[in-house]
Amino acid sequence: MSVGLVETVVDITWISSPTPVSYAAQVEDSGKVQRLRKQCPNCGPGTFMANHFDRVYCGKCTTTFLFDKDTAVPKGKGKK
């Protein structure tokens, strides 16, 4: 007894999406680039830190800056 394979043809329709918006930088009308995220001081330029409600965090080197609740000044925490 042999088992036959059935070919299935699926129509794929590609949906065009708008150009993605950068979350790390914004270009002003004058052509100047404004950084929207903080860059990691340990990893160097090009490594952006994630913004959380109470901290900024680098996923590459695990550096974390916690925000003080009374003032919006970050205090450092992380391994070196």
mmCIF file of the N, C-alpha and C atoms, coordinates in Angstrom:
data_MODEL
# 
_entry.id   MODEL 
# 
loop_
_atom_site.group_PDB 
_atom_site.id 
_atom_site.type_symbol 
_atom_site.label_atom_id 
_atom_site.label_alt_id 
_atom_site.label_comp_id 
_atom_site.label_asym_id 
_atom_site.label_entity_id 
_atom_site.label_seq_id 
_atom_site.pdbx_PDB_ins_code 
_atom_site.Cartn_x 
_atom_site.Cartn_y 
_atom_site.Cartn_z 
_atom_site.occupancy 
_atom_site.B_iso_or_equiv 
_atom_site.pdbx_formal_charge 
_atom_site.auth_seq_id 
_atom_site.auth_comp_id 
_atom_site.auth_asym_id 
_atom_site.auth_atom_id 
_atom_site.pdbx_PDB_model_num 
ATOM 1   N N  . MET A 1 1  ? 0.843  -1.174 0.000  1.00 0.00 ? 1  MET A N  1 
ATOM 2   C CA . MET A 1 1  ? 0.000  0.000  0.000  1.00 0.00 ? 1  MET A CA 1 
ATOM 3   C C  . MET A 1 1  ? 0.890  1.239  0.000  1.00 0.00 ? 1  MET A C  1 
ATOM 4   N N  . SER A 1 2  ? 0.677  2.146  -0.918 1.00 0.00 ? 2  SER A N  1 
ATOM 5   C CA . SER A 1 2  ? 1.492  3.354  -0.996 1.00 0.00 ? 2  SER A CA 1 
ATOM 6   C C  . SER A 1 2  ? 0.662  4.574  -0.581 1.00 0.00 ? 2  SER A C  1 
ATOM 7   N N  . VAL A 1 3  ? 1.367  5.509  0.031  1.00 0.00 ? 3  VAL A N  1 
ATOM 8   C CA . VAL A 1 3  ? 0.712  6.742  0.465  1.00 0.00 ? 3  VAL A CA 1 
ATOM 9   C C  . VAL A 1 3  ? 1.145  7.847  -0.477 1.00 0.00 ? 3  VAL A C  1 
ATOM 10  N N  . GLY A 1 4  ? 0.212  8.506  -1.081 1.00 0.00 ? 4  GLY A N  1 
ATOM 11  C CA . GLY A 1 4  ? 0.531  9.581  -2.012 1.00 0.00 ? 4  GLY A CA 1 
ATOM 12  C C  . GLY A 1 4  ? 0.628  10.932 -1.297 1.00 0.00 ? 4  GLY A C  1 
ATOM 13  N N  . LEU A 1 5  ? 1.518  11.768 -1.780 1.00 0.00 ? 5  LEU A N  1 
ATOM 14  C CA . LEU A 1 5  ? 1.668  13.108 -1.222 1.00 0.00 ? 5  LEU A CA 1 
ATOM 15  C C  . LEU A 1 5  ? 0.801  14.072 -2.018 1.00 0.00 ? 5  LEU A C  1 
ATOM 16  N N  . VAL A 1 6  ? 0.212  14.992 -1.344 1.00 0.00 ? 6  VAL A N  1 
ATOM 17  C CA . VAL A 1 6  ? -0.662 15.971 -1.980 1.00 0.00 ? 6  VAL A CA 1 
ATOM 18  C C  . VAL A 1 6  ? 0.047  17.318 -1.984 1.00 0.00 ? 6  VAL A C  1 
ATOM 19  N N  . GLU A 1 7  ? 0.165  17.903 -3.151 1.00 0.00 ? 7  GLU A N  1 
ATOM 20  C CA . GLU A 1 7  ? 0.765  19.229 -3.237 1.00 0.00 ? 7  GLU A CA 1 
ATOM 21  C C  . GLU A 1 7  ? -0.287 20.286 -2.978 1.00 0.00 ? 7  GLU A C  1 
ATOM 22  N N  . THR A 1 8  ? 0.066  21.250 -2.175 1.00 0.00 ? 8  THR A N  1 
ATOM 23  C CA . THR A 1 8  ? -0.844 22.344 -1.880 1.00 0.00 ? 8  THR A CA 1 
ATOM 24  C C  . THR A 1 8  ? -0.228 23.631 -2.401 1.00 0.00 ? 8  THR A C  1 
ATOM 25  N N  . VAL A 1 9  ? -0.970 24.332 -3.190 1.00 0.00 ? 9  VAL A N  1 
ATOM 26  C CA . VAL A 1 9  ? -0.510 25.606 -3.721 1.00 0.00 ? 9  VAL A CA 1 
ATOM 27  C C  . VAL A 1 9  ? -1.231 26.708 -2.961 1.00 0.00 ? 9  VAL A C  1 
ATOM 28  N N  . VAL A 1 10 ? -0.440 27.610 -2.415 1.00 0.00 ? 10 VAL A N  1 
ATOM 29  C CA . VAL A 1 10 ? -1.000 28.695 -1.624 1.00 0.00 ? 10 VAL A CA 1 
ATOM 30  C C  . VAL A 1 10 ? -0.702 29.999 -2.342 1.00 0.00 ? 10 VAL A C  1 
ATOM 31  N N  . ASP A 1 11 ? -1.731 30.808 -2.518 1.00 0.00 ? 11 ASP A N  1 
ATOM 32  C CA . ASP A 1 11 ? -1.548 32.132 -3.097 1.00 0.00 ? 11 ASP A CA 1 
ATOM 33  C C  . ASP A 1 11 ? -1.065 33.082 -2.009 1.00 0.00 ? 11 ASP A C  1 
ATOM 34  N N  . ILE A 1 12 ? 0.069  33.712 -2.238 1.00 0.00 ? 12 ILE A N  1 
ATOM 35  C CA . ILE A 1 12 ? 0.603  34.668 -1.270 1.00 0.00 ? 12 ILE A CA 1 
ATOM 36  C C  . ILE A 1 12 ? 0.470  36.061 -1.856 1.00 0.00 ? 12 ILE A C  1 
ATOM 37  N N  . THR A 1 13 ? -0.186 36.928 -1.136 1.00 0.00 ? 13 THR A N  1 
ATOM 38  C CA . THR A 1 13 ? -0.323 38.322 -1.547 1.00 0.00 ? 13 THR A CA 1 
ATOM 39  C C  . THR A 1 13 ? 0.483  39.171 -0.590 1.00 0.00 ? 13 THR A C  1 
ATOM 40  N N  . TRP A 1 14 ? 1.452  39.894 -1.127 1.00 0.00 ? 14 TRP A N  1 
ATOM 41  C CA . TRP A 1 14 ? 2.295  40.745 -0.297 1.00 0.00 ? 14 TRP A CA 1 
ATOM 42  C C  . TRP A 1 14 ? 1.595  42.080 -0.093 1.00 0.00 ? 14 TRP A C  1 
ATOM 43  N N  . ILE A 1 15 ? 1.550  42.489 1.156  1.00 0.00 ? 15 ILE A N  1 
ATOM 44  C CA . ILE A 1 15 ? 0.938  43.767 1.497  1.00 0.00 ? 15 ILE A CA 1 
ATOM 45  C C  . ILE A 1 15 ? 2.054  44.773 1.729  1.00 0.00 ? 15 ILE A C  1 
ATOM 46  N N  . SER A 1 16 ? 2.010  45.861 1.005  1.00 0.00 ? 16 SER A N  1 
ATOM 47  C CA . SER A 1 16 ? 3.042  46.877 1.193  1.00 0.00 ? 16 SER A CA 1 
ATOM 48  C C  . SER A 1 16 ? 2.716  47.688 2.439  1.00 0.00 ? 16 SER A C  1 
ATOM 49  N N  . SER A 1 17 ? 3.728  47.909 3.246  1.00 0.00 ? 17 SER A N  1 
ATOM 50  C CA . SER A 1 17 ? 3.549  48.678 4.470  1.00 0.00 ? 17 SER A CA 1 
ATOM 51  C C  . SER A 1 17 ? 4.298  49.998 4.335  1.00 0.00 ? 17 SER A C  1 
ATOM 52  N N  . PRO A 1 18 ? 3.898  50.991 5.091  1.00 0.00 ? 18 PRO A N  1 
ATOM 53  C CA . PRO A 1 18 ? 4.597  52.269 5.015  1.00 0.00 ? 18 PRO A CA 1 
ATOM 54  C C  . PRO A 1 18 ? 6.028  52.135 5.535  1.00 0.00 ? 18 PRO A C  1 
ATOM 55  N N  . THR A 1 19 ? 6.858  53.085 5.206  1.00 0.00 ? 19 THR A N  1 
ATOM 56  C CA . THR A 1 19 ? 8.246  53.073 5.636  1.00 0.00 ? 19 THR A CA 1 
ATOM 57  C C  . THR A 1 19 ? 8.310  53.082 7.159  1.00 0.00 ? 19 THR A C  1 
ATOM 58  N N  . PRO A 1 20 ? 9.096  52.202 7.760  1.00 0.00 ? 20 PRO A N  1 
ATOM 59  C CA . PRO A 1 20 ? 9.154  52.157 9.223  1.00 0.00 ? 20 PRO A CA 1 
ATOM 60  C C  . PRO A 1 20 ? 9.783  53.424 9.795  1.00 0.00 ? 20 PRO A C  1 
ATOM 61  N N  . VAL A 1 21 ? 9.307  53.816 10.950 1.00 0.00 ? 21 VAL A N  1 
ATOM 62  C CA . VAL A 1 21 ? 9.814  55.004 11.620 1.00 0.00 ? 21 VAL A CA 1 
ATOM 63  C C  . VAL A 1 21 ? 10.908 54.578 12.581 1.00 0.00 ? 21 VAL A C  1 
ATOM 64  N N  . SER A 1 22 ? 12.021 55.287 12.554 1.00 0.00 ? 22 SER A N  1 
ATOM 65  C CA . SER A 1 22 ? 13.130 54.965 13.436 1.00 0.00 ? 22 SER A CA 1 
ATOM 66  C C  . SER A 1 22 ? 12.793 55.370 14.861 1.00 0.00 ? 22 SER A C  1 
ATOM 67  N N  . TYR A 1 23 ? 13.095 54.494 15.803 1.00 0.00 ? 23 TYR A N  1 
ATOM 68  C CA . TYR A 1 23 ? 12.841 54.782 17.207 1.00 0.00 ? 23 TYR A CA 1 
ATOM 69  C C  . TYR A 1 23 ? 14.065 55.410 17.876 1.00 0.00 ? 23 TYR A C  1 
ATOM 70  N N  . ALA A 1 24 ? 15.218 55.406 17.209 1.00 0.00 ? 24 ALA A N  1 
ATOM 71  C CA . ALA A 1 24 ? 16.446 55.874 17.831 1.00 0.00 ? 24 ALA A CA 1 
ATOM 72  C C  . ALA A 1 24 ? 16.843 57.280 17.396 1.00 0.00 ? 24 ALA A C  1 
ATOM 73  N N  . ALA A 1 25 ? 16.382 57.734 16.237 1.00 0.00 ? 25 ALA A N  1 
ATOM 74  C CA . ALA A 1 25 ? 16.788 59.048 15.741 1.00 0.00 ? 25 ALA A CA 1 
ATOM 75  C C  . ALA A 1 25 ? 15.654 59.679 14.947 1.00 0.00 ? 25 ALA A C  1 
ATOM 76  N N  . GLN A 1 26 ? 15.692 60.996 14.890 1.00 0.00 ? 26 GLN A N  1 
ATOM 77  C CA . GLN A 1 26 ? 14.692 61.744 14.141 1.00 0.00 ? 26 GLN A CA 1 
ATOM 78  C C  . GLN A 1 26 ? 15.418 62.828 13.355 1.00 0.00 ? 26 GLN A C  1 
ATOM 79  N N  . VAL A 1 27 ? 15.075 62.984 12.097 1.00 0.00 ? 27 VAL A N  1 
ATOM 80  C CA . VAL A 1 27 ? 15.697 63.995 11.251 1.00 0.00 ? 27 VAL A CA 1 
ATOM 81  C C  . VAL A 1 27 ? 14.808 65.234 11.245 1.00 0.00 ? 27 VAL A C  1 
ATOM 82  N N  . GLU A 1 28 ? 15.398 66.368 11.605 1.00 0.00 ? 28 GLU A N  1 
ATOM 83  C CA . GLU A 1 28 ? 14.658 67.622 11.615 1.00 0.00 ? 28 GLU A CA 1 
ATOM 84  C C  . GLU A 1 28 ? 14.564 68.184 10.202 1.00 0.00 ? 28 GLU A C  1 
ATOM 85  N N  . ASP A 1 29 ? 13.765 69.233 10.034 1.00 0.00 ? 29 ASP A N  1 
ATOM 86  C CA . ASP A 1 29 ? 13.601 69.847 8.717  1.00 0.00 ? 29 ASP A CA 1 
ATOM 87  C C  . ASP A 1 29 ? 14.906 70.426 8.190  1.00 0.00 ? 29 ASP A C  1 
ATOM 88  N N  . SER A 1 30 ? 15.780 70.868 9.087  1.00 0.00 ? 30 SER A N  1 
ATOM 89  C CA . SER A 1 30 ? 17.061 71.451 8.671  1.00 0.00 ? 30 SER A CA 1 
ATOM 90  C C  . SER A 1 30 ? 18.077 70.387 8.261  1.00 0.00 ? 30 SER A C  1 
ATOM 91  N N  . GLY A 1 31 ? 17.757 69.113 8.455  1.00 0.00 ? 31 GLY A N  1 
ATOM 92  C CA . GLY A 1 31 ? 18.668 68.037 8.089  1.00 0.00 ? 31 GLY A CA 1 
ATOM 93  C C  . GLY A 1 31 ? 19.495 67.531 9.258  1.00 0.00 ? 31 GLY A C  1 
ATOM 94  N N  . LYS A 1 32 ? 19.341 68.140 10.433 1.00 0.00 ? 32 LYS A N  1 
ATOM 95  C CA . LYS A 1 32 ? 20.087 67.736 11.608 1.00 0.00 ? 32 LYS A CA 1 
ATOM 96  C C  . LYS A 1 32 ? 19.424 66.499 12.237 1.00 0.00 ? 32 LYS A C  1 
ATOM 97  N N  . VAL A 1 33 ? 20.235 65.549 12.686 1.00 0.00 ? 33 VAL A N  1 
ATOM 98  C CA . VAL A 1 33 ? 19.733 64.316 13.285 1.00 0.00 ? 33 VAL A CA 1 
ATOM 99  C C  . VAL A 1 33 ? 19.674 64.501 14.794 1.00 0.00 ? 33 VAL A C  1 
ATOM 100 N N  . GLN A 1 34 ? 18.514 64.210 15.382 1.00 0.00 ? 34 GLN A N  1 
ATOM 101 C CA . GLN A 1 34 ? 18.334 64.304 16.822 1.00 0.00 ? 34 GLN A CA 1 
ATOM 102 C C  . GLN A 1 34 ? 18.161 62.896 17.376 1.00 0.00 ? 34 GLN A C  1 
ATOM 103 N N  . ARG A 1 35 ? 18.983 62.530 18.357 1.00 0.00 ? 35 ARG A N  1 
ATOM 104 C CA . ARG A 1 35 ? 18.898 61.205 18.980 1.00 0.00 ? 35 ARG A CA 1 
ATOM 105 C C  . ARG A 1 35 ? 17.728 61.181 19.949 1.00 0.00 ? 35 ARG A C  1 
ATOM 106 N N  . LEU A 1 36 ? 16.892 60.152 19.864 1.00 0.00 ? 36 LEU A N  1 
ATOM 107 C CA . LEU A 1 36 ? 15.744 60.031 20.747 1.00 0.00 ? 36 LEU A CA 1 
ATOM 108 C C  . LEU A 1 36 ? 16.042 59.132 21.943 1.00 0.00 ? 36 LEU A C  1 
ATOM 109 N N  . ARG A 1 37 ? 17.045 58.307 21.848 1.00 0.00 ? 37 ARG A N  1 
ATOM 110 C CA . ARG A 1 37 ? 17.400 57.388 22.925 1.00 0.00 ? 37 ARG A CA 1 
ATOM 111 C C  . ARG A 1 37 ? 18.821 57.666 23.387 1.00 0.00 ? 37 ARG A C  1 
ATOM 112 N N  . LYS A 1 38 ? 19.079 57.336 24.659 1.00 0.00 ? 38 LYS A N  1 
ATOM 113 C CA . LYS A 1 38 ? 20.397 57.514 25.228 1.00 0.00 ? 38 LYS A CA 1 
ATOM 114 C C  . LYS A 1 38 ? 21.331 56.422 24.712 1.00 0.00 ? 38 LYS A C  1 
ATOM 115 N N  . GLN A 1 39 ? 22.591 56.781 24.458 1.00 0.00 ? 39 GLN A N  1 
ATOM 116 C CA . GLN A 1 39 ? 23.568 55.796 24.030 1.00 0.00 ? 39 GLN A CA 1 
ATOM 117 C C  . GLN A 1 39 ? 24.300 55.258 25.258 1.00 0.00 ? 39 GLN A C  1 
ATOM 118 N N  . CYS A 1 40 ? 24.667 53.993 25.225 1.00 0.00 ? 40 CYS A N  1 
ATOM 119 C CA . CYS A 1 40 ? 25.327 53.359 26.359 1.00 0.00 ? 40 CYS A CA 1 
ATOM 120 C C  . CYS A 1 40 ? 26.745 53.903 26.522 1.00 0.00 ? 40 CYS A C  1 
ATOM 121 N N  . PRO A 1 41 ? 27.098 54.369 27.727 1.00 0.00 ? 41 PRO A N  1 
ATOM 122 C CA . PRO A 1 41 ? 28.451 54.889 27.929 1.00 0.00 ? 41 PRO A CA 1 
ATOM 123 C C  . PRO A 1 41 ? 29.514 53.793 27.934 1.00 0.00 ? 41 PRO A C  1 
ATOM 124 N N  . ASN A 1 42 ? 29.162 52.558 28.263 1.00 0.00 ? 42 ASN A N  1 
ATOM 125 C CA . ASN A 1 42 ? 30.136 51.462 28.286 1.00 0.00 ? 42 ASN A CA 1 
ATOM 126 C C  . ASN A 1 42 ? 30.360 50.863 26.899 1.00 0.00 ? 42 ASN A C  1 
ATOM 127 N N  . CYS A 1 43 ? 29.302 50.687 26.135 1.00 0.00 ? 43 CYS A N  1 
ATOM 128 C CA . CYS A 1 43 ? 29.402 50.044 24.819 1.00 0.00 ? 43 CYS A CA 1 
ATOM 129 C C  . CYS A 1 43 ? 29.866 51.008 23.735 1.00 0.00 ? 43 CYS A C  1 
ATOM 130 N N  . GLY A 1 44 ? 29.586 52.286 23.894 1.00 0.00 ? 44 GLY A N  1 
ATOM 131 C CA . GLY A 1 44 ? 30.013 53.268 22.920 1.00 0.00 ? 44 GLY A CA 1 
ATOM 132 C C  . GLY A 1 44 ? 28.906 53.654 21.962 1.00 0.00 ? 44 GLY A C  1 
ATOM 133 N N  . PRO A 1 45 ? 29.254 54.478 20.976 1.00 0.00 ? 45 PRO A N  1 
ATOM 134 C CA . PRO A 1 45 ? 28.241 54.967 20.042 1.00 0.00 ? 45 PRO A CA 1 
ATOM 135 C C  . PRO A 1 45 ? 27.658 53.842 19.198 1.00 0.00 ? 45 PRO A C  1 
ATOM 136 N N  . GLY A 1 46 ? 26.357 53.968 18.915 1.00 0.00 ? 46 GLY A N  1 
ATOM 137 C CA . GLY A 1 46 ? 25.671 52.978 18.098 1.00 0.00 ? 46 GLY A CA 1 
ATOM 138 C C  . GLY A 1 46 ? 24.898 51.970 18.914 1.00 0.00 ? 46 GLY A C  1 
ATOM 139 N N  . THR A 1 47 ? 25.108 51.931 20.229 1.00 0.00 ? 47 THR A N  1 
ATOM 140 C CA . THR A 1 47 ? 24.358 51.027 21.093 1.00 0.00 ? 47 THR A CA 1 
ATOM 141 C C  . THR A 1 47 ? 23.400 51.872 21.916 1.00 0.00 ? 47 THR A C  1 
ATOM 142 N N  . PHE A 1 48 ? 22.108 51.741 21.634 1.00 0.00 ? 48 PHE A N  1 
ATOM 143 C CA . PHE A 1 48 ? 21.107 52.560 22.303 1.00 0.00 ? 48 PHE A CA 1 
ATOM 144 C C  . PHE A 1 48 ? 20.504 51.796 23.470 1.00 0.00 ? 48 PHE A C  1 
ATOM 145 N N  . MET A 1 49 ? 20.100 52.540 24.488 1.00 0.00 ? 49 MET A N  1 
ATOM 146 C CA . MET A 1 49 ? 19.542 51.953 25.697 1.00 0.00 ? 49 MET A CA 1 
ATOM 147 C C  . MET A 1 49 ? 18.020 51.939 25.608 1.00 0.00 ? 49 MET A C  1 
ATOM 148 N N  . ALA A 1 50 ? 17.405 50.930 26.207 1.00 0.00 ? 50 ALA A N  1 
ATOM 149 C CA . ALA A 1 50 ? 15.952 50.800 26.200 1.00 0.00 ? 50 ALA A CA 1 
ATOM 150 C C  . ALA A 1 50 ? 15.351 51.712 27.260 1.00 0.00 ? 50 ALA A C  1 
ATOM 151 N N  . ASN A 1 51 ? 14.258 52.392 26.918 1.00 0.00 ? 51 ASN A N  1 
ATOM 152 C CA . ASN A 1 51 ? 13.573 53.266 27.858 1.00 0.00 ? 51 ASN A CA 1 
ATOM 153 C C  . ASN A 1 51 ? 12.470 52.494 28.561 1.00 0.00 ? 51 ASN A C  1 
ATOM 154 N N  . HIS A 1 52 ? 12.517 52.482 29.897 1.00 0.00 ? 52 HIS A N  1 
ATOM 155 C CA . HIS A 1 52 ? 11.469 51.912 30.717 1.00 0.00 ? 52 HIS A CA 1 
ATOM 156 C C  . HIS A 1 52 ? 10.885 53.027 31.571 1.00 0.00 ? 52 HIS A C  1 
ATOM 157 N N  . PHE A 1 53 ? 9.805  52.752 32.293 1.00 0.00 ? 53 PHE A N  1 
ATOM 158 C CA . PHE A 1 53 ? 9.144  53.807 33.052 1.00 0.00 ? 53 PHE A CA 1 
ATOM 159 C C  . PHE A 1 53 ? 9.986  54.298 34.222 1.00 0.00 ? 53 PHE A C  1 
ATOM 160 N N  . ASP A 1 54 ? 10.902 53.472 34.761 1.00 0.00 ? 54 ASP A N  1 
ATOM 161 C CA . ASP A 1 54 ? 11.699 53.889 35.899 1.00 0.00 ? 54 ASP A CA 1 
ATOM 162 C C  . ASP A 1 54 ? 13.202 53.761 35.671 1.00 0.00 ? 54 ASP A C  1 
ATOM 163 N N  . ARG A 1 55 ? 13.619 53.411 34.452 1.00 0.00 ? 55 ARG A N  1 
ATOM 164 C CA . ARG A 1 55 ? 15.040 53.192 34.198 1.00 0.00 ? 55 ARG A CA 1 
ATOM 165 C C  . ARG A 1 55 ? 15.331 53.202 32.697 1.00 0.00 ? 55 ARG A C  1 
ATOM 166 N N  . VAL A 1 56 ? 16.612 53.294 32.365 1.00 0.00 ? 56 VAL A N  1 
ATOM 167 C CA . VAL A 1 56 ? 17.092 53.023 31.010 1.00 0.00 ? 56 VAL A CA 1 
ATOM 168 C C  . VAL A 1 56 ? 18.070 51.862 31.133 1.00 0.00 ? 56 VAL A C  1 
ATOM 169 N N  . TYR A 1 57 ? 18.046 50.939 30.161 1.00 0.00 ? 57 TYR A N  1 
ATOM 170 C CA . TYR A 1 57 ? 18.756 49.671 30.278 1.00 0.00 ? 57 TYR A CA 1 
ATOM 171 C C  . TYR A 1 57 ? 19.470 49.338 28.977 1.00 0.00 ? 57 TYR A C  1 
ATOM 172 N N  . CYS A 1 58 ? 20.721 48.892 29.090 1.00 0.00 ? 58 CYS A N  1 
ATOM 173 C CA . CYS A 1 58 ? 21.471 48.412 27.934 1.00 0.00 ? 58 CYS A CA 1 
ATOM 174 C C  . CYS A 1 58 ? 21.400 46.892 27.919 1.00 0.00 ? 58 CYS A C  1 
ATOM 175 N N  . GLY A 1 59 ? 20.852 46.318 26.862 1.00 0.00 ? 59 GLY A N  1 
ATOM 176 C CA . GLY A 1 59 ? 20.723 44.875 26.760 1.00 0.00 ? 59 GLY A CA 1 
ATOM 177 C C  . GLY A 1 59 ? 22.016 44.182 26.415 1.00 0.00 ? 59 GLY A C  1 
ATOM 178 N N  . LYS A 1 60 ? 23.013 44.947 25.967 1.00 0.00 ? 60 LYS A N  1 
ATOM 179 C CA . LYS A 1 60 ? 24.272 44.339 25.567 1.00 0.00 ? 60 LYS A CA 1 
ATOM 180 C C  . LYS A 1 60 ? 25.199 44.112 26.770 1.00 0.00 ? 60 LYS A C  1 
ATOM 181 N N  . CYS A 1 61 ? 25.326 45.127 27.635 1.00 0.00 ? 61 CYS A N  1 
ATOM 182 C CA . CYS A 1 61 ? 26.243 45.010 28.773 1.00 0.00 ? 61 CYS A CA 1 
ATOM 183 C C  . CYS A 1 61 ? 25.515 45.074 30.114 1.00 0.00 ? 61 CYS A C  1 
ATOM 184 N N  . THR A 1 62 ? 24.204 45.133 30.116 1.00 0.00 ? 62 THR A N  1 
ATOM 185 C CA . THR A 1 62 ? 23.317 45.152 31.291 1.00 0.00 ? 62 THR A CA 1 
ATOM 186 C C  . THR A 1 62 ? 23.507 46.363 32.189 1.00 0.00 ? 62 THR A C  1 
ATOM 187 N N  . THR A 1 63 ? 23.994 47.463 31.661 1.00 0.00 ? 63 THR A N  1 
ATOM 188 C CA . THR A 1 63 ? 24.082 48.692 32.446 1.00 0.00 ? 63 THR A CA 1 
ATOM 189 C C  . THR A 1 63 ? 22.678 49.255 32.623 1.00 0.00 ? 63 THR A C  1 
ATOM 190 N N  . THR A 1 64 ? 22.355 49.661 33.840 1.00 0.00 ? 64 THR A N  1 
ATOM 191 C CA . THR A 1 64 ? 21.032 50.186 34.151 1.00 0.00 ? 64 THR A CA 1 
ATOM 192 C C  . THR A 1 64 ? 21.178 51.521 34.861 1.00 0.00 ? 64 THR A C  1 
ATOM 193 N N  . PHE A 1 65 ? 20.413 52.514 34.438 1.00 0.00 ? 65 PHE A N  1 
ATOM 194 C CA . PHE A 1 65 ? 20.336 53.793 35.117 1.00 0.00 ? 65 PHE A CA 1 
ATOM 195 C C  . PHE A 1 65 ? 18.915 53.943 35.628 1.00 0.00 ? 65 PHE A C  1 
ATOM 196 N N  . LEU A 1 66 ? 18.773 53.991 36.962 1.00 0.00 ? 66 LEU A N  1 
ATOM 197 C CA . LEU A 1 66 ? 17.465 54.134 37.575 1.00 0.00 ? 66 LEU A CA 1 
ATOM 198 C C  . LEU A 1 66 ? 17.128 55.607 37.734 1.00 0.00 ? 66 LEU A C  1 
ATOM 199 N N  . PHE A 1 67 ? 15.869 55.957 37.528 1.00 0.00 ? 67 PHE A N  1 
ATOM 200 C CA . PHE A 1 67 ? 15.419 57.325 37.728 1.00 0.00 ? 67 PHE A CA 1 
ATOM 201 C C  . PHE A 1 67 ? 14.988 57.498 39.176 1.00 0.00 ? 67 PHE A C  1 
ATOM 202 N N  . ASP A 1 68 ? 15.411 58.599 39.769 1.00 0.00 ? 68 ASP A N  1 
ATOM 203 C CA . ASP A 1 68 ? 14.971 58.923 41.117 1.00 0.00 ? 68 ASP A CA 1 
ATOM 204 C C  . ASP A 1 68 ? 13.524 59.383 41.042 1.00 0.00 ? 68 ASP A C  1 
ATOM 205 N N  . LYS A 1 69 ? 12.673 58.940 41.972 1.00 0.00 ? 69 LYS A N  1 
ATOM 206 C CA . LYS A 1 69 ? 11.248 59.257 41.900 1.00 0.00 ? 69 LYS A CA 1 
ATOM 207 C C  . LYS A 1 69 ? 10.972 60.739 42.143 1.00 0.00 ? 69 LYS A C  1 
ATOM 208 N N  . ASP A 1 70 ? 11.743 61.390 43.031 1.00 0.00 ? 70 ASP A N  1 
ATOM 209 C CA . ASP A 1 70 ? 11.521 62.799 43.334 1.00 0.00 ? 70 ASP A CA 1 
ATOM 210 C C  . ASP A 1 70 ? 12.011 63.704 42.207 1.00 0.00 ? 70 ASP A C  1 
ATOM 211 N N  . THR A 1 71 ? 13.183 63.408 41.684 1.00 0.00 ? 71 THR A N  1 
ATOM 212 C CA . THR A 1 71 ? 13.736 64.178 40.573 1.00 0.00 ? 71 THR A CA 1 
ATOM 213 C C  . THR A 1 71 ? 13.978 63.224 39.417 1.00 0.00 ? 71 THR A C  1 
ATOM 214 N N  . ALA A 1 72 ? 14.037 63.747 38.236 1.00 0.00 ? 72 ALA A N  1 
ATOM 215 C CA . ALA A 1 72 ? 14.200 62.914 37.040 1.00 0.00 ? 72 ALA A CA 1 
ATOM 216 C C  . ALA A 1 72 ? 15.668 62.701 36.694 1.00 0.00 ? 72 ALA A C  1 
ATOM 217 N N  . VAL A 1 73 ? 16.549 62.676 37.691 1.00 0.00 ? 73 VAL A N  1 
ATOM 218 C CA . VAL A 1 73 ? 17.970 62.487 37.454 1.00 0.00 ? 73 VAL A CA 1 
ATOM 219 C C  . VAL A 1 73 ? 18.289 60.998 37.578 1.00 0.00 ? 73 VAL A C  1 
ATOM 220 N N  . PRO A 1 74 ? 18.906 60.383 36.544 1.00 0.00 ? 74 PRO A N  1 
ATOM 221 C CA . PRO A 1 74 ? 19.206 58.964 36.641 1.00 0.00 ? 74 PRO A CA 1 
ATOM 222 C C  . PRO A 1 74 ? 20.386 58.712 37.578 1.00 0.00 ? 74 PRO A C  1 
ATOM 223 N N  . LYS A 1 75 ? 20.335 57.622 38.330 1.00 0.00 ? 75 LYS A N  1 
ATOM 224 C CA . LYS A 1 75 ? 21.479 57.211 39.148 1.00 0.00 ? 75 LYS A CA 1 
ATOM 225 C C  . LYS A 1 75 ? 21.989 55.891 38.590 1.00 0.00 ? 75 LYS A C  1 
ATOM 226 N N  . GLY A 1 76 ? 23.290 55.741 38.535 1.00 0.00 ? 76 GLY A N  1 
ATOM 227 C CA . GLY A 1 76 ? 23.901 54.608 37.857 1.00 0.00 ? 76 GLY A CA 1 
ATOM 228 C C  . GLY A 1 76 ? 23.849 53.326 38.654 1.00 0.00 ? 76 GLY A C  1 
ATOM 229 N N  . LYS A 1 77 ? 23.689 52.230 37.937 1.00 0.00 ? 77 LYS A N  1 
ATOM 230 C CA . LYS A 1 77 ? 23.742 50.896 38.514 1.00 0.00 ? 77 LYS A CA 1 
ATOM 231 C C  . LYS A 1 77 ? 24.113 49.957 37.382 1.00 0.00 ? 77 LYS A C  1 
ATOM 232 N N  . GLY A 1 78 ? 25.046 49.079 37.593 1.00 0.00 ? 78 GLY A N  1 
ATOM 233 C CA . GLY A 1 78 ? 25.413 48.122 36.562 1.00 0.00 ? 78 GLY A CA 1 
ATOM 234 C C  . GLY A 1 78 ? 26.801 47.585 36.781 1.00 0.00 ? 78 GLY A C  1 
ATOM 235 N N  . LYS A 1 79 ? 27.184 46.605 35.991 1.00 0.00 ? 79 LYS A N  1 
ATOM 236 C CA . LYS A 1 79 ? 28.515 46.033 36.157 1.00 0.00 ? 79 LYS A CA 1 
ATOM 237 C C  . LYS A 1 79 ? 29.482 46.729 35.222 1.00 0.00 ? 79 LYS A C  1 
ATOM 238 N N  . LYS A 1 80 ? 30.732 46.735 35.608 1.00 0.00 ? 80 LYS A N  1 
ATOM 239 C CA . LYS A 1 80 ? 31.757 47.381 34.796 1.00 0.00 ? 80 LYS A CA 1 
ATOM 240 C C  . LYS A 1 80 ? 32.767 46.373 34.365 1.00 0.00 ? 80 LYS A C  1 
# 
